[in-house]
Amino acid sequence: MRRDEPGPSTIRDSKVNTISERKTVMNPNCDFCNGTAQITPEGFRRIGKVAKVRPRWREGLQNHCREFFGSEPLVLHEYESKYVHLDVFVYPATEKRPFHTLITQGISDKRCYTPKDLSAYRHFELMLYLPMEWDLKELTSRDDYKWTVTLLKSLGRYVHKYSTFFTPGHSIAPSEEAFVPGSFLDSVLFINPADEDDEFNELVIGDKAVSFMRVIPVTAAEVQYKVDFGIKPCLQLLDWASALGDVDPYRECALSFADDELN
């Protein structure tokens, strides 16, 4: 049995992936969130109460990402929305950024419940880096690709379902199974987007700040290492094993790599 860090953001919910992923089609407009030149689903529907989408808020997020990522995004609009209308923006790799960037838009539509000293994380969005070799046309069809989109959506909806929050340094285990067959990755670590420009994580829209966190898929053993020794040694270990860059679903556990080096 795995031991995760106790607290409000420790997840062990095998039913966290409740929103289905379906085929999307090109459409010039999204009537729900006012996106343009996006990918929009057919037959969109709400499930229960969904937070209101504020066009000014979404426009601020989109302009901010466009400024720092330097490419026009492919946008994955969902068919079904629960709690929030959660889209995933995909920024293709560039010469300056040799990896694809996934970033959510919609988690921050609704405030998370945080202690006062963590109020900076009441509104946040999540990021994930993908290898530039991945064909984005297959992002929602290949099993070894599409789990990345499902993971971001599951994490983003979880905080609103259970009135909780995430902060850098938290680790969670959304599933008892690996994210993709043949992989050791089955857990998640949240970190600051330290590789981005300093100004990237300083977004204020109106009177509210928006924070960004990177999602690092990790193994159960790596999470346990963080619990036992702290976040800083864990990040040093992952960096040493080249596990903090773009996602490699079939990488070895960093602890196994360290053991091999020591033996």
C-alpha positions as CSV (number, residue, x, y, z in Angstrom):
1,M,0.0,0.0,0.0
2,R,1.3,3.4,-0.9
3,R,1.7,6.2,1.7
4,D,1.1,9.7,0.4
5,E,1.5,13.0,2.2
6,P,-1.5,13.6,4.4
7,G,-3.6,16.7,4.0
8,P,-6.5,18.1,2.0
9,S,-4.9,17.5,-1.4
10,T,-4.0,13.9,-1.0
11,I,-6.1,12.0,-3.6
12,R,-7.0,8.4,-3.7
13,D,-10.1,8.3,-5.8
14,S,-10.4,5.6,-8.5
15,K,-13.4,7.4,-10.0
16,V,-11.7,10.8,-10.5
17,N,-11.9,10.5,-14.3
18,T,-15.6,11.1,-14.6
19,I,-15.7,13.3,-17.7
20,S,-15.6,11.3,-21.0
21,E,-13.2,12.2,-23.7
22,R,-14.8,12.1,-27.2
23,K,-13.8,13.0,-30.7
24,T,-13.7,16.7,-31.4
25,V,-14.4,18.6,-34.7
26,M,-13.2,21.9,-36.1
27,N,-15.6,24.8,-35.6
28,P,-14.8,28.5,-35.8
29,N,-16.6,29.4,-32.5
30,C,-17.3,28.0,-29.1
31,D,-20.7,29.3,-28.0
32,F,-20.0,28.4,-24.4
33,C,-16.7,30.1,-23.7
34,N,-16.5,32.5,-26.6
35,G,-13.4,31.0,-28.1
36,T,-12.6,31.5,-31.7
37,A,-10.8,29.4,-34.3
38,Q,-10.8,26.5,-31.8
39,I,-11.7,22.9,-31.7
40,T,-15.3,22.7,-30.4
41,P,-17.3,19.5,-29.5
42,E,-20.6,18.6,-31.0
43,G,-23.5,18.1,-28.6
44,F,-22.0,20.0,-25.7
45,R,-23.8,19.7,-22.4
46,R,-23.5,20.8,-18.8
47,I,-23.6,18.3,-15.9
48,G,-25.1,20.0,-12.9
49,K,-24.1,23.5,-11.9
50,V,-21.1,24.8,-13.9
51,A,-19.2,28.0,-12.9
52,K,-19.9,30.9,-15.2
53,V,-17.3,31.5,-17.9
54,R,-16.1,35.1,-17.8
55,P,-14.9,36.2,-21.3
56,R,-12.6,38.9,-19.8
57,W,-11.0,36.3,-17.6
58,R,-10.5,33.8,-20.4
59,E,-9.2,36.5,-22.8
60,G,-6.6,37.6,-20.2
61,L,-5.4,34.0,-19.8
62,Q,-5.2,33.5,-23.5
63,N,-3.3,36.7,-24.1
64,H,-0.9,35.9,-21.3
65,C,-0.1,32.5,-22.7
66,R,0.3,33.7,-26.2
67,E,2.8,36.3,-25.1
68,F,5.1,33.8,-23.4
69,F,4.6,30.6,-25.5
70,G,5.0,32.3,-28.8
71,S,2.7,30.1,-30.9
72,E,-1.0,29.9,-31.6
73,P,-2.7,27.1,-29.7
74,L,-4.8,24.1,-30.6
75,V,-7.7,24.2,-28.2
76,L,-9.5,21.0,-27.0
77,H,-13.0,22.0,-25.9
78,E,-14.8,19.4,-23.9
79,Y,-18.1,17.8,-24.6
80,E,-19.3,17.7,-21.1
81,S,-18.6,20.2,-18.3
82,K,-19.0,19.5,-14.6
83,Y,-18.1,22.2,-12.0
84,V,-16.2,24.2,-14.5
85,H,-15.9,24.4,-18.3
86,L,-12.4,23.1,-18.5
87,D,-10.5,23.4,-21.8
88,V,-7.0,22.4,-22.6
89,F,-4.8,24.7,-24.7
90,V,-2.0,23.0,-26.7
91,Y,0.9,25.2,-27.7
92,P,3.1,23.5,-30.3
93,A,6.8,23.4,-29.8
94,T,8.9,26.2,-31.2
95,E,12.6,26.7,-31.7
96,K,12.8,28.5,-28.4
97,R,10.5,26.0,-26.6
98,P,11.5,22.5,-28.0
99,F,8.5,20.8,-26.4
100,H,4.7,21.1,-26.6
101,T,2.9,22.8,-23.7
102,L,-0.5,21.8,-22.4
103,I,-2.2,24.3,-20.1
104,T,-5.7,24.3,-18.7
105,Q,-8.2,27.1,-19.0
106,G,-11.1,26.9,-16.7
107,I,-9.9,25.7,-13.3
108,S,-9.5,29.3,-12.2
109,D,-13.1,30.2,-13.2
110,K,-14.1,29.1,-9.7
111,R,-12.3,29.9,-6.5
112,C,-10.6,27.1,-4.6
113,Y,-10.9,26.9,-0.8
114,T,-7.5,27.7,0.7
115,P,-6.2,28.9,4.1
116,K,-5.5,32.6,4.2
117,D,-1.7,32.1,4.0
118,L,-2.2,30.2,0.7
119,S,-4.6,32.6,-0.9
120,A,-2.3,32.9,-3.9
121,Y,-3.6,29.5,-5.0
122,R,-7.3,30.3,-4.9
123,H,-7.2,30.7,-8.7
124,F,-4.7,28.5,-10.6
125,E,-4.2,26.6,-13.9
126,L,-2.1,23.5,-14.6
127,M,0.6,22.9,-17.1
128,L,2.3,19.8,-18.6
129,Y,5.2,19.6,-21.1
130,L,5.1,17.0,-23.9
131,P,7.9,15.8,-26.2
132,M,8.1,17.7,-29.5
133,E,8.2,14.4,-31.3
134,W,4.6,13.7,-30.3
135,D,2.1,14.2,-33.2
136,L,-0.5,16.6,-31.9
137,K,-3.1,15.3,-34.4
138,E,-3.1,12.0,-32.3
139,L,-3.2,13.7,-28.9
140,T,-6.8,12.7,-28.3
141,S,-6.8,9.3,-30.0
142,R,-3.6,7.5,-29.0
143,D,-3.8,5.8,-25.6
144,D,-0.1,6.7,-24.8
145,Y,-0.9,10.3,-25.6
146,K,-4.4,11.1,-24.5
147,W,-3.9,10.3,-20.8
148,T,-2.1,13.6,-20.4
149,V,-5.2,15.6,-21.4
150,T,-7.4,13.4,-19.2
151,L,-5.1,13.8,-16.2
152,L,-5.1,17.6,-16.4
153,K,-8.9,17.7,-16.6
154,S,-9.3,15.2,-13.7
155,L,-7.0,17.1,-11.5
156,G,-8.6,20.4,-12.3
157,R,-12.1,19.1,-11.6
158,Y,-11.1,17.4,-8.4
159,V,-10.4,20.5,-6.4
160,H,-13.9,21.8,-7.1
161,K,-15.6,18.5,-6.5
162,Y,-14.1,18.2,-3.0
163,S,-13.7,21.9,-2.2
164,T,-9.9,21.6,-1.8
165,F,-6.8,23.0,-3.4
166,F,-3.3,22.2,-4.7
167,T,0.0,24.0,-4.0
168,P,3.6,23.4,-5.3
169,G,5.1,20.5,-3.4
170,H,1.8,18.5,-3.0
171,S,1.9,15.0,-4.3
172,I,-1.2,12.9,-5.2
173,A,-2.1,9.5,-6.5
174,P,-5.2,9.8,-8.8
175,S,-5.2,6.1,-9.8
176,E,-4.2,2.7,-8.5
177,E,-3.0,1.9,-12.0
178,A,-0.3,3.3,-14.2
179,F,-1.4,6.2,-16.4
180,V,-0.6,4.2,-19.5
181,P,0.0,0.4,-19.7
182,G,3.7,-0.5,-19.4
183,S,4.5,2.7,-17.5
184,F,5.7,3.1,-13.9
185,L,4.1,6.5,-13.7
186,D,0.9,6.5,-11.5
187,S,1.2,9.6,-9.3
188,V,1.6,13.4,-9.6
189,L,3.8,16.1,-8.2
190,F,3.0,19.8,-8.4
191,I,5.9,22.3,-8.8
192,N,6.3,25.9,-9.7
193,P,7.0,26.6,-13.4
194,A,10.6,27.5,-12.6
195,D,11.7,27.1,-16.3
196,E,9.3,29.9,-17.4
197,D,10.1,33.6,-17.3
198,D,9.7,35.2,-13.9
199,E,6.9,37.3,-15.2
200,F,4.9,34.3,-16.4
201,N,3.6,33.5,-12.9
202,E,2.6,37.0,-12.1
203,L,-0.8,37.3,-13.8
204,V,-3.5,39.6,-12.4
205,I,-6.9,39.9,-14.0
206,G,-9.0,42.6,-12.5
207,D,-8.4,42.3,-8.8
208,K,-7.5,38.5,-8.8
209,A,-4.2,36.8,-9.2
210,V,-3.8,33.6,-11.2
211,S,-1.1,31.1,-10.4
212,F,0.3,28.4,-12.6
213,M,1.7,25.0,-11.5
214,R,3.4,22.3,-13.5
215,V,2.2,18.7,-13.3
216,I,5.0,16.2,-13.1
217,P,3.9,12.6,-13.5
218,V,5.9,10.4,-11.1
219,T,6.1,7.0,-9.6
220,A,4.8,5.9,-6.2
221,A,8.3,5.3,-5.0
222,E,9.3,8.9,-6.0
223,V,6.3,10.3,-4.0
224,Q,7.4,8.2,-1.0
225,Y,10.9,9.6,-1.3
226,K,9.4,13.1,-1.2
227,V,7.3,12.2,1.9
228,D,10.4,10.7,3.6
229,F,13.0,13.3,2.7
230,G,11.2,16.5,1.6
231,I,10.4,18.2,-1.7
232,K,13.9,19.7,-2.3
233,P,15.8,16.4,-2.2
234,C,13.0,14.9,-4.3
235,L,13.4,17.6,-7.0
236,Q,17.1,17.1,-7.0
237,L,16.7,13.4,-7.5
238,L,14.2,13.9,-10.4
239,D,16.4,16.5,-12.0
240,W,19.4,14.2,-11.8
241,A,17.4,11.5,-13.5
242,S,16.2,14.0,-16.2
243,A,12.6,13.5,-15.0
244,L,11.6,17.2,-14.7
245,G,11.4,18.0,-18.5
246,D,8.8,16.9,-21.0
247,V,6.8,13.7,-20.2
248,D,8.4,10.3,-20.9
249,P,5.7,7.8,-19.9
250,Y,8.1,4.9,-20.1
251,R,11.0,6.3,-18.1
252,E,12.5,4.3,-15.3
253,C,11.9,5.3,-11.7
254,A,14.5,7.8,-10.6
255,L,15.2,5.7,-7.5
256,S,16.1,2.7,-9.7
257,F,18.4,4.9,-11.7
258,A,20.1,6.2,-8.6
259,D,20.6,2.7,-7.3
260,D,22.2,1.6,-10.5
261,E,24.6,4.6,-10.4
262,L,25.6,3.8,-6.8
263,N,26.1,0.1,-7.4
